[in-house]
């Protein structure tokens, strides 16, 4: 006796994709604000201070790559 084919089980869609999009947007907004602040700070510095600040920032984020 033949039985009916079972319907495919639909994977449960995670809400993570929605959360990820909102987190990504929040991160982008935060980074935009940081960049504006950093740019304003650099403009107020002398060239030597700018070089030191940029070098320090590069060292601080080197481990993130």
C-alpha positions as CSV (number, residue, x, y, z in Angstrom):
1,X,0.0,0.0,0.0
2,X,1.4,3.4,-1.0
3,X,1.6,6.2,1.4
4,X,1.4,9.9,0.7
5,X,4.7,11.7,0.4
6,X,5.6,13.7,3.4
7,X,5.7,17.4,2.9
8,X,9.1,18.9,3.0
9,X,9.9,20.3,6.4
10,X,10.5,24.0,6.1
11,X,13.5,25.2,8.0
12,X,12.7,27.5,10.8
13,X,13.6,31.0,9.8
14,X,15.7,32.6,12.4
15,X,15.1,36.1,13.5
16,X,18.9,36.5,13.4
17,X,18.9,37.8,9.9
18,X,16.6,40.7,11.0
19,X,18.7,41.3,14.1
20,X,21.9,41.2,12.0
21,X,20.5,43.8,9.6
22,X,19.6,46.2,12.5
23,X,22.9,45.6,14.2
24,X,24.8,46.3,11.0
25,X,22.8,49.5,10.5
26,X,23.5,50.5,14.1
27,X,27.2,49.8,13.7
28,X,27.3,51.8,10.5
29,X,25.6,54.7,12.2
30,X,28.0,54.5,15.2
31,X,31.0,54.4,12.9
32,X,29.8,57.4,10.9
33,X,29.5,59.4,14.2
34,X,33.0,58.2,15.2
35,X,34.5,59.3,11.9
36,X,32.9,62.7,12.2
37,X,34.3,63.1,15.7
38,X,37.8,61.9,14.7
39,X,37.8,64.1,11.6
40,X,36.9,67.2,13.7
41,X,39.6,66.2,16.3
42,X,42.3,65.8,13.6
43,X,41.5,69.1,12.1
44,X,42.1,70.8,15.4
45,X,45.6,69.1,15.7
46,X,48.9,70.2,14.4
47,X,50.4,68.0,11.7
48,X,52.7,66.3,14.2
49,X,49.8,65.5,16.5
50,X,47.8,64.2,13.6
51,X,50.6,61.8,12.7
52,X,51.0,60.5,16.2
53,X,47.2,60.1,16.6
54,X,46.9,58.2,13.3
55,X,49.8,55.9,14.2
56,X,48.3,55.2,17.6
57,X,44.9,54.4,16.1
58,X,46.5,52.1,13.5
59,X,48.2,50.2,16.3
60,X,45.0,50.1,18.3
61,X,43.0,48.5,15.6
62,X,45.7,46.3,14.0
63,X,44.5,43.2,15.8
64,X,41.0,43.6,14.4
65,X,42.1,42.7,10.9
